[in-house]
Amino acid sequence: GRVWLMVAGGGASVIYTDTVGDLGFAQELGNYGEYSGAPNTNETYQYARTVLSCATANSDGRARALLIGGGIANFTNGGF
């Protein structure tokens, strides 16, 4: 794939993926994934490293895009 995503939040990942498809690039989508649940720094680093490794693994000379984004979530335990 030529379009790669690194998106935080399950809802945001669906919207980003749907938008890539709506723009005509569904066949170019390299991954579907999301990181949420309050990952620590190391977990986020490992996820980013994996995405970047996969995105750059098979260079075919064509341009690639990495979209980074997400929604805002509150994982605070409210004691309910």
Rosetta silent file (secondary structure, phi, psi, omega in degrees, C-alpha in Angstrom):
SEQUENCE: GRVWLMVAGGGASVIYTDTVGDLGFAQELGNYGEYSGAPNTNETYQYARTVLSCATANSDGRARALLIGGGIANFTNGGF
SCORE:     score description
SCORE:     0.000 S_00000001
   1 L     0.000  158.256  179.154    0.000    0.000    0.000 S_00000001
   2 L  -110.379  -13.428  179.470    0.945    3.607   -0.469 S_00000001
   3 E  -114.462  119.175 -177.127   -1.351    5.200    2.143 S_00000001
   4 E  -119.123  146.438 -176.323   -0.533    4.362    5.745 S_00000001
   5 E  -120.456  141.659  168.803   -2.372    5.401    8.901 S_00000001
   6 E  -134.901   92.654 -168.556   -1.291    6.001   12.452 S_00000001
   7 E  -122.514  137.139  177.135   -4.479    7.003   14.185 S_00000001
   8 E   -97.369  126.542  176.399   -5.433    7.199   17.851 S_00000001
   9 L   104.090  130.362 -178.438   -8.940    6.120   18.750 S_00000001
  10 H   -61.012  -43.058  178.430  -11.253    3.463   17.354 S_00000001
  11 H   -66.311  -41.045  179.629  -13.800    5.918   16.006 S_00000001
  12 H   -65.231  -38.915 -178.584  -11.142    8.095   14.434 S_00000001
  13 H   -64.288  -36.889  177.638   -9.485    5.103   12.759 S_00000001
  14 H   -66.581  -44.599  179.919  -12.762    4.155   11.098 S_00000001
  15 H   -63.523  -44.947  178.760  -13.339    7.712    9.864 S_00000001
  16 H   -60.750  -47.110 -178.842   -9.781    8.022    8.518 S_00000001
  17 H   -63.263  -45.310  177.424  -10.014    4.654    6.750 S_00000001
  18 H   -60.257  -39.331 -179.644  -13.434    5.434    5.281 S_00000001
  19 H   -66.198  -41.709  176.376  -12.159    8.806    4.071 S_00000001
  20 H   -57.694  -44.947  177.387   -9.167    7.227    2.326 S_00000001
  21 H   -64.234  -44.345  179.669  -11.622    4.922    0.559 S_00000001
  22 H   -61.132  -29.747  179.731  -14.046    7.740   -0.250 S_00000001
  23 L   -84.306    2.859  175.451  -11.194    9.663   -1.875 S_00000001
  24 L    91.933   14.799 -176.555  -10.542    6.717   -4.184 S_00000001
  25 L  -113.748   22.148 -178.372   -7.492    5.236   -2.470 S_00000001
  26 H   -57.617  -39.749 -179.135   -8.983    2.119   -0.853 S_00000001
  27 H   -70.412  -15.786 -178.952   -6.759   -0.139   -2.971 S_00000001
  28 H   -97.304   -2.138 -177.754   -3.721    1.852   -1.806 S_00000001
  29 E   -68.182  122.601 -176.958   -4.436    1.495    1.916 S_00000001
  30 L   -87.724  -24.154 -177.390   -1.441   -0.181    3.536 S_00000001
  31 L  -156.840  162.945  166.205   -2.882   -0.803    6.976 S_00000001
  32 L  -133.469  121.885  179.411   -5.810   -0.479    9.303 S_00000001
  33 L  -167.533  168.548  176.221   -4.952    0.034   12.927 S_00000001
  34 L  -156.101  154.907  175.199   -5.297    2.325   15.865 S_00000001
  35 L  -124.913  121.416  178.313   -3.641    2.938   19.165 S_00000001
  36 L  -151.477 -173.279 -177.167   -5.759    3.870   22.119 S_00000001
  37 L    83.527   24.647  178.003   -6.320    2.831   25.689 S_00000001
  38 L    60.432   55.916  178.020   -3.680    5.193   27.041 S_00000001
  39 L   -65.304  148.086  177.794   -0.562    3.469   25.649 S_00000001
  40 L   -80.326  178.606 -175.997    2.671    4.387   27.342 S_00000001
  41 H   -60.196  -43.850 -178.795    5.610    5.965   25.537 S_00000001
  42 H   -65.685  -41.715  178.711    7.288    2.652   24.731 S_00000001
  43 H   -63.133  -41.268  177.634    4.090    1.086   23.372 S_00000001
  44 H   -64.987  -42.560  177.153    3.499    4.106   21.150 S_00000001
  45 H   -59.563  -47.488 -178.912    7.107    3.984   19.963 S_00000001
  46 H   -63.412  -39.387  177.930    6.855    0.270   19.122 S_00000001
  47 H   -64.463  -46.945  179.276    3.601    0.816   17.220 S_00000001
  48 H   -61.575  -42.326  179.475    5.107    3.720   15.243 S_00000001
  49 H   -61.067  -42.725  179.712    8.230    1.679   14.540 S_00000001
  50 H   -65.088  -46.235  179.468    6.143   -1.225   13.223 S_00000001
  51 H   -60.513  -47.888 -179.369    3.995    0.999   10.989 S_00000001
  52 H   -64.586  -38.129  178.135    7.042    2.777    9.559 S_00000001
  53 H   -62.826  -45.008  178.456    8.890   -0.493    9.021 S_00000001
  54 H   -66.895  -41.118 -177.107    5.966   -1.964    7.091 S_00000001
  55 H   -65.499  -26.499 -176.219    5.369    1.251    5.131 S_00000001
  56 L  -109.947    8.277 -173.098    8.973    1.358    3.934 S_00000001
  57 L   -67.695  -41.798 -174.031    9.634   -2.385    3.520 S_00000001
  58 L  -122.369   81.472 -178.230    9.101   -2.763   -0.235 S_00000001
  59 L   -67.515  123.671  178.467   10.194    0.356   -2.039 S_00000001
  60 L  -116.685    8.874  178.412    8.709    0.477   -5.517 S_00000001
  61 L    84.966   -6.619  179.445    9.676    4.063   -6.287 S_00000001
  62 L   -90.917  148.840  179.496    6.139    5.386   -5.862 S_00000001
  63 L   -63.628  149.921  177.379    5.312    8.111   -3.349 S_00000001
  64 L  -129.654  158.549  179.713    3.754    7.068   -0.054 S_00000001
  65 E  -129.472  140.183  173.031    1.756    8.933    2.550 S_00000001
  66 E  -119.111  116.016  178.396    1.569    8.522    6.312 S_00000001
  67 E   -99.765  124.205 -179.365   -1.501   10.111    7.896 S_00000001
  68 E  -117.869  129.013 -179.992   -1.208   10.726   11.629 S_00000001
  69 E  -178.001 -165.453  177.702   -4.177   11.859   13.652 S_00000001
  70 E   159.925 -179.750  178.111   -7.000   10.888   15.909 S_00000001
  71 L  -100.906  175.581  177.392   -9.764   11.909   18.158 S_00000001
  72 L  -100.170  127.318  179.658   -9.703   13.081   21.736 S_00000001
  73 L  -126.640  154.001  178.052  -10.616   10.441   24.290 S_00000001
  74 L  -119.184  109.779 -179.337  -10.903   10.513   28.026 S_00000001
  75 L  -100.292   21.970 -179.913   -9.716    7.326   29.713 S_00000001
  76 L   -70.285  131.200  176.476  -10.116    8.708   33.225 S_00000001
  77 L   -77.104  111.572 -177.611  -11.616    6.237   35.644 S_00000001
  78 L   -84.626    0.649  178.083  -14.609    8.077   37.015 S_00000001
  79 L    77.577   22.606 -179.427  -15.224    5.511   39.741 S_00000001
  80 L   -86.371    0.000    0.000  -18.508    4.305   38.279 S_00000001
